[in-house]
């Protein structure tokens, strides 16, 4: 008799049960900003609105409209988008300001349209765990720009060539 294989985590890591699953279940906190970013991507892919709310920093702009509006917006997002893969491109640990950065390429589709993007995310620790604070993103349909680093992304955002 053949054993069923454990589903792979949407973040691209190992089996979901040992990758992002423990954090989604509440068995501790993601230990690094990159791990939190991966677990949030997996939560979007799996439709885990509670985890997305929990890991959103209290100062994030989406919290301004209140919990009900935030949950409704997230529910719409996870219902309408399809998540095709994630590639972490670069990361910076927290600096003196306490903010860490992760640059990633997310493959996302809505209907038949490619909505993939590259985002530099900012993370801050709130005393309990890392939380998603903000992000700068640029559309990036097609293949992931594997060689892109945070410095080059910043130049693109500023309107200069990478």
C-alpha positions in Angstrom: 0.0 0.0 0.0 1.4 3.4 -1.0 1.5 6.2 1.6 -0.1 9.5 0.6 2.5 12.2 0.3 2.4 15.2 2.6 1.3 18.3 0.6 4.1 20.8 0.0 3.9 24.2 1.6 2.7 26.9 -0.7 5.8 29.0 0.3 7.9 26.5 -1.6 9.5 25.0 1.5 9.1 21.5 2.8 5.9 19.7 3.7 3.2 22.1 4.9 2.9 20.3 8.3 6.5 21.0 9.1 7.0 24.2 7.2 4.4 27.0 7.8 1.7 24.7 9.3 3.0 25.0 12.9 2.8 28.8 12.8 -0.6 28.8 11.2 -1.8 26.4 13.9 -0.4 28.8 16.6 2.5 26.5 17.7 4.8 29.4 18.2 5.9 32.4 16.1 7.8 32.5 12.8 11.4 33.0 14.1 12.6 35.4 11.3 11.2 38.1 9.0 11.8 35.8 6.1 10.0 32.9 7.8 7.1 35.2 8.6 6.9 36.5 5.0 6.9 32.9 3.7 4.2 31.9 6.2 2.0 34.9 5.2 2.3 33.9 1.5 1.3 30.4 2.5 -1.6 31.8 4.6 -2.8 33.8 1.5 -2.6 30.7 -0.6 -4.5 28.6 2.0 -7.1 31.3 2.8 -6.1 31.7 6.4 -7.4 35.2 7.2 -7.0 34.8 11.0 -3.2 34.3 10.6 -3.0 37.2 8.2 -4.7 39.5 10.7 -2.6 38.2 13.6 0.7 38.8 11.7 -0.2 42.3 10.5 1.6 44.9 12.5 -0.6 47.2 14.6 0.8 50.2 12.6 0.0 48.8 9.2 -2.2 51.2 7.1 -4.8 48.5 6.5 -5.7 48.5 10.2 -7.0 52.1 10.0 -10.5 51.0 8.7 -11.0 48.5 11.6 -11.0 44.7 12.0 -14.2 44.0 10.1 -13.1 45.9 7.0 -9.6 44.3 7.2 -11.0 40.8 7.4 -13.5 41.4 4.6 -10.7 42.8 2.3 -8.4 39.8 3.1 -11.3 37.3 2.5 -11.9 38.9 -0.9 -8.2 38.7 -1.8 -7.8 35.1 -0.9 -11.0 34.1 -2.7 -10.1 35.8 -6.0 -6.4 35.3 -6.4 -4.5 32.1 -7.2 -1.0 31.7 -5.8 1.5 30.0 -8.1 4.8 30.3 -6.3 7.2 32.3 -4.2 10.9 33.1 -4.5 12.8 35.0 -1.9 15.4 37.2 -3.6 17.1 39.0 -0.8 16.8 39.8 2.9 18.3 42.3 5.4 18.2 41.7 9.2 16.8 44.3 11.5 18.9 47.5 11.7 19.2 50.0 14.4 15.6 51.1 13.7 14.4 47.6 14.4 13.1 47.1 10.9 14.0 44.1 8.7 13.4 43.7 5.0 12.6 40.8 2.7 12.5 41.1 -1.1 10.5 38.5 -2.9 8.8 37.6 -6.2 5.2 36.2 -5.8 3.5 34.5 -8.7 -0.2 35.5 -8.5 -3.1 35.1 -11.0 -6.5 36.6 -11.0 -8.8 35.0 -13.5 -6.6 34.6 -16.6 -4.4 37.7 -15.8 -0.9 37.5 -14.3 -0.8 39.7 -11.2 2.7 38.6 -10.2 4.8 41.2 -8.4 8.1 41.8 -6.6 7.8 43.3 -3.2 10.2 44.7 -0.6 8.5 44.0 2.7 9.3 45.7 6.0 8.9 43.8 9.3 9.0 44.9 12.9 9.0 42.9 16.1 6.1 43.7 18.4 7.3 41.9 21.5 5.5 38.7 20.7 6.8 38.1 17.2 7.7 39.6 13.8 4.8 41.4 12.1 4.3 42.7 8.5 4.6 46.5 8.6 4.6 47.7 5.0 5.7 46.9 1.5 6.7 48.5 -1.8 5.8 46.5 -4.8 6.2 46.5 -8.6 4.4 44.4 -11.1 6.6 41.5 -12.3 4.7 39.2 -14.6 6.6 36.3 -16.1 9.9 34.8 -14.8 11.2 35.7 -11.4 14.1 38.2 -11.5 16.4 35.8 -9.6 19.4 38.2 -9.5 17.4 41.2 -8.1 18.6 42.5 -4.8 17.2 45.2 -2.4 19.7 47.9 -3.6 18.6 47.4 -7.3 14.9 47.3 -6.3 15.4 50.6 -4.5 16.9 52.1 -7.7 13.9 50.9 -9.8 11.5 52.4 -7.3 13.3 55.7 -7.6 13.0 55.6 -11.4 16.5 54.6 -12.2 17.7 51.5 -13.9 18.7 48.6 -11.8 
